[in-house]
Amino acid sequence: MPQYDEDMQRRRQKREAQRKKREAEAKRMKRMLILAVLVLVLCGVGIYLLVQRMGGSEESVQAFQPVQETITPTQPTRATSPAQQSPTTTIHIKAAGDLNITDSIITSGLTAGGYDYSSAFKDVAAILSDADLTVMNFEGNVCGEPYGTETTSAPAEILQGLRSAGVDLLQMANSCSINNGLNGLNATLRAIRNAGIEPLGAYSSASEFRTSKGYTITEVQGIKVAFVAFTKGLGGRGMPAGNEDLVNLLYTDYATEYQKVDKERIETILKNVEAEKPDITVAMLHWGSEYNDDISKSQGTIISLMQKNGVDVIIGTHPHLVQPIVYDEAAGTLVAYSLGDFFGDAERGGTNYSIILDIEITKDSSTGVTKVTDYSYTPIYTVKPSDSEGDYSYSRVMRVEKAIEAYNGNFLDKVTATCAANMEYALTRIEDRVVMKNGS
């Protein structure tokens, strides 16, 4: 099964080291406070004994006695024993929607010296990287020129930009998996891994699929997390004969009607996952209908099938619109039907805004139960050059609330008045869409 490369492991180790450093610093401060109290007490005792030896009165002793209230530490000085430590461990998985490879997206990274996408992702990098794991759907290929809408091929620098912004895994089971044939798929998978990211749901060969058993698994802070990824179809294309296993598919009629759920394939992969005994299982699903809010009957069938076979979290993409999030607190499960477009042309209504989802997962070592314990999200917006007052020649992804704050504060390079108004509207629509049809 695929494992994270050394570069990704180093990043996770760095995060863990930072946590340990903060904990060690807190313990060091406690020890210093305890030591200070002991020193002052010993000084007081020494003074008392000295005065007694010199025949001083009780009043003179009291005159030299330190006032206890002035040295009381602001933090508890009593060390916590192992038995008192919390038995729970919490991690956060963040997820973004579709990154669509189009002409405008290619242009957003164009520089005098080639391509660089760090500016396009700069405003959301802190959000994406502030997680234990970050996932996204990559709707395109990285297989050489020509780049743009017609080929959906992008330069490798876009993957480097995502990696630098904090992305750990990319869903590759989607409509664009084989847009450039199997050679394009293989080149894309190599490029993703070379960038230090793990691809999900697509494989370079039948033997790679058999080795992986259709899933990816990793461990974060002692929590074993399994990922699976499936797509409803391949843009109307069929897989070449003998290569059916190279992309995980949700339907047997994936090139036509999308009505016959491939229960056998889904169950086989999920049973492979179950054999690993993960603490939590996340399914990335490219499903639903483009630019359509309808939830199909077959989607309900897929949810039931997956949850019955151990899936705790379902993260959906493909409609390009934000759709409902259904969180079952009692069961500890979550279904996000569609996160919308993380980055795209933003030409159609509703595709210019989306969310970065933050899923809180908690493991209780005393009970052995791991489940979703909360979620939140950050609204984001695709800002075009025409949406900015500054001199921008490229599109970029921005946090909606921060951009509105900058506009109201009359910051330099703020968005236009029209864009700010559209962002205000987007906040309302996101809230409506997330809770729409949500029975909670």
Backbone hydrogen bonds, N-H to C=O, Kabsch-Sander energy under -0.5 kcal/mol:
donor,donor_aa,acceptor,acceptor_aa,energy
9,Q,5,D,-2.1
10,R,6,E,-2.4
11,R,7,D,-1.5
12,R,8,M,-2.0
13,Q,9,Q,-2.8
14,K,10,R,-2.2
15,R,11,R,-2.0
16,E,12,R,-2.4
17,A,13,Q,-2.6
18,Q,14,K,-2.1
19,R,15,R,-1.9
20,K,16,E,-2.6
21,K,17,A,-2.3
22,R,18,Q,-2.1
23,E,19,R,-2.4
24,A,20,K,-2.9
25,E,21,K,-2.4
26,A,22,R,-2.1
27,K,23,E,-2.2
28,R,24,A,-2.5
29,M,25,E,-2.2
30,K,26,A,-2.0
31,R,27,K,-2.4
32,M,28,R,-2.2
33,L,29,M,-2.3
34,I,30,K,-2.6
35,L,31,R,-2.6
36,A,32,M,-2.4
37,V,33,L,-2.3
38,L,34,I,-2.4
39,V,35,L,-2.6
40,L,36,A,-2.4
41,V,37,V,-2.6
42,L,38,L,-2.8
43,C,39,V,-2.4
44,G,40,L,-2.3
45,V,41,V,-2.6
46,G,42,L,-2.7
47,I,43,C,-2.7
48,Y,44,G,-2.5
49,L,45,V,-2.7
50,L,46,G,-2.4
51,V,47,I,-2.6
52,Q,48,Y,-2.5
53,R,49,L,-2.4
54,M,50,L,-1.7
55,G,52,Q,-1.2
56,G,51,V,-3.5
61,V,57,S,-1.8
62,Q,58,E,-2.3
63,A,59,E,-1.8
64,F,60,S,-0.9
64,F,61,V,-0.9
65,Q,61,V,-0.8
68,Q,66,P,-0.6
70,T,67,V,-1.0
71,I,68,Q,-1.7
72,T,69,E,-0.8
81,S,79,A,-0.5
84,Q,81,S,-1.7
85,Q,81,S,-0.8
85,Q,82,P,-0.8
89,T,363,K,-2.3
91,I,361,I,-2.7
93,I,359,I,-2.3
94,K,133,L,-2.7
95,A,357,L,-2.3
96,A,135,V,-2.0
98,D,340,G,-1.8
99,L,137,N,-2.2
100,N,98,D,-0.7
100,N,343,F,-2.4
101,I,99,L,-0.5
101,I,139,E,-1.9
102,T,100,N,-0.9
106,I,102,T,-2.3
107,T,103,D,-2.3
108,S,104,S,-1.4
109,G,106,I,-1.5
110,L,107,T,-1.5
111,T,114,G,-3.3
114,G,111,T,-1.1
116,D,109,G,-3.1
121,F,117,Y,-1.4
122,K,118,S,-0.7
124,V,121,F,-0.9
125,A,121,F,-1.1
125,A,122,K,-0.6
126,A,122,K,-0.5
128,L,124,V,-2.5
129,S,125,A,-2.6
130,D,126,A,-0.8
131,A,129,S,-1.8
132,D,92,H,-2.2
133,L,92,H,-1.4
135,V,94,K,-2.7
136,M,169,L,-1.1
137,N,97,G,-1.9
138,F,136,M,-0.6
138,F,171,Q,-1.9
139,E,99,L,-2.2
139,E,137,N,-0.8
140,G,138,F,-1.3
141,N,152,T,-3.1
148,G,153,S,-1.9
152,T,148,G,-2.5
153,S,148,G,-0.6
154,A,141,N,-2.3
158,I,155,P,-1.7
159,L,156,A,-1.0
160,Q,156,A,-1.5
161,G,157,E,-2.2
162,L,158,I,-1.7
163,R,159,L,-2.7
164,S,160,Q,-2.4
165,A,161,G,-1.4
166,G,162,L,-0.6
166,G,163,R,-1.2
167,V,162,L,-2.5
168,D,134,T,-2.4
169,L,134,T,-2.0
170,L,198,E,-2.3
171,Q,136,M,-3.3
172,M,200,L,-3.1
173,A,200,L,-0.7
174,N,172,M,-1.1
177,S,174,N,-1.4
179,N,176,C,-1.6
181,G,178,I,-1.9
184,G,180,N,-1.3
185,L,181,G,-1.9
186,N,182,L,-2.6
187,A,183,N,-2.3
188,T,184,G,-2.0
189,L,185,L,-2.5
190,R,186,N,-2.1
191,A,187,A,-2.3
192,I,188,T,-2.5
193,R,189,L,-2.1
194,N,190,R,-2.5
195,A,191,A,-1.3
196,G,193,R,-1.5
197,I,192,I,-2.1
198,E,168,D,-2.4
200,L,170,L,-2.4
203,Y,246,L,-2.8
209,F,205,S,-2.0
210,R,206,A,-2.3
211,T,207,S,-2.4
212,S,208,E,-2.5
213,K,209,F,-2.3
214,G,209,F,-0.7
215,Y,212,S,-1.1
216,T,227,F,-2.4
217,I,2,P,-0.8
218,T,225,V,-2.5
220,V,223,I,-2.9
223,I,220,V,-2.4
224,K,222,G,-0.6
225,V,218,T,-3.2
225,V,223,I,-0.7
226,A,280,I,-2.5
227,F,216,T,-3.5
228,V,282,V,-2.4
230,F,284,M,-2.4
231,T,248,N,-2.0
232,K,286,H,-2.6
237,R,234,L,-1.0
243,N,240,P,-2.2
246,L,243,N,-1.9
247,V,244,E,-0.6
248,N,201,G,-2.4
250,L,231,T,-2.4
252,T,260,K,-2.8
253,D,260,K,-0.6
254,Y,251,Y,-0.6
256,T,253,D,-1.7
258,Y,253,D,-1.8
261,V,259,Q,-1.0
262,D,250,L,-3.1
263,K,261,V,-2.1
266,I,262,D,-2.3
267,E,263,K,-2.8
268,T,264,E,-2.2
269,I,265,R,-2.2
270,L,266,I,-2.4
271,K,267,E,-2.3
272,N,268,T,-1.7
273,V,269,I,-1.9
274,E,270,L,-2.5
275,A,271,K,-1.7
276,E,272,N,-0.5
276,E,273,V,-1.7
277,K,274,E,-1.6
279,D,224,K,-1.9
280,I,224,K,-1.8
282,V,226,A,-3.1
283,A,313,V,-3.2
284,M,228,V,-3.0
284,M,282,V,-0.5
285,L,283,A,-0.6
285,L,315,I,-2.5
286,H,230,F,-2.6
286,H,284,M,-0.5
287,W,285,L,-0.9
287,W,317,T,-1.9
291,Y,319,P,-2.6
292,N,289,S,-1.3
296,S,294,D,-0.6
300,G,296,S,-1.3
301,T,297,K,-1.7
302,I,298,S,-2.3
303,I,299,Q,-2.4
304,S,300,G,-2.2
305,L,301,T,-2.4
306,M,302,I,-2.7
307,Q,303,I,-2.8
308,K,304,S,-2.1
309,N,305,L,-1.0
310,G,307,Q,-1.4
311,V,306,M,-2.5
312,D,281,T,-2.2
313,V,281,T,-2.0
314,I,334,L,-2.3
315,I,283,A,-2.8
316,G,314,I,-0.5
316,G,336,A,-2.9
317,T,285,L,-2.1
323,Q,338,S,-2.6
325,I,434,V,-2.2
326,V,335,V,-3.1
327,Y,325,I,-0.6
328,D,326,V,-0.5
328,D,333,T,-2.4
329,E,327,Y,-0.9
332,G,328,D,-2.2
333,T,328,D,-1.5
334,L,312,D,-2.2
335,V,326,V,-2.4
336,A,314,I,-3.0
337,Y,324,P,-2.4
337,Y,335,V,-0.7
339,L,316,G,-1.6
340,G,321,L,-0.7
341,D,320,H,-0.7
342,F,98,D,-1.4
342,F,340,G,-0.6
343,F,98,D,-2.0
351,T,348,R,-1.9
354,S,380,I,-2.0
355,I,339,L,-1.5
356,I,378,T,-2.0
357,L,95,A,-2.9
357,L,355,I,-0.6
358,D,376,S,-3.1
359,I,93,I,-3.0
359,I,357,L,-0.6
360,E,358,D,-0.6
360,E,374,D,-2.4
361,I,91,I,-2.7
361,I,359,I,-0.5
362,T,371,K,-2.5
363,K,89,T,-3.1
364,D,369,V,-2.9
365,S,87,P,-2.5
365,S,363,K,-0.8
367,T,364,D,-0.8
368,G,364,D,-2.7
369,V,364,D,-0.7
371,K,362,T,-2.0
372,V,332,G,-2.3
373,T,360,E,-2.3
374,D,360,E,-1.1
376,S,358,D,-2.0
378,T,356,I,-2.2
380,I,354,S,-2.6
381,Y,398,M,-2.2
382,T,352,N,-2.6
383,V,381,Y,-0.8
383,V,396,R,-3.0
384,K,382,T,-0.6
387,D,384,K,-1.7
388,S,385,P,-1.3
389,E,414,K,-2.8
390,G,414,K,-0.5
392,Y,390,G,-1.6
396,R,383,V,-2.0
397,V,120,A,-2.6
398,M,381,Y,-2.6
400,V,379,P,-2.0
403,A,399,R,-2.2
404,I,400,V,-2.3
405,E,401,E,-2.1
406,A,402,K,-2.2
407,Y,403,A,-2.1
408,N,404,I,-2.8
409,G,405,E,-1.7
410,N,407,Y,-1.5
411,F,406,A,-2.6
414,K,411,F,-0.9
416,T,387,D,-2.7
420,A,416,T,-2.5
421,A,417,A,-2.1
422,N,418,T,-2.2
423,M,419,C,-2.3
424,E,420,A,-2.1
425,Y,421,A,-2.0
426,A,422,N,-2.3
427,L,423,M,-2.1
428,T,424,E,-1.3
429,R,425,Y,-2.4
430,I,426,A,-3.0
431,E,427,L,-1.9
432,D,428,T,-2.2
433,R,429,R,-2.8
434,V,430,I,-2.8
435,V,431,E,-1.7
436,M,432,D,-1.2
438,N,435,V,-2.3
439,G,437,K,-0.7
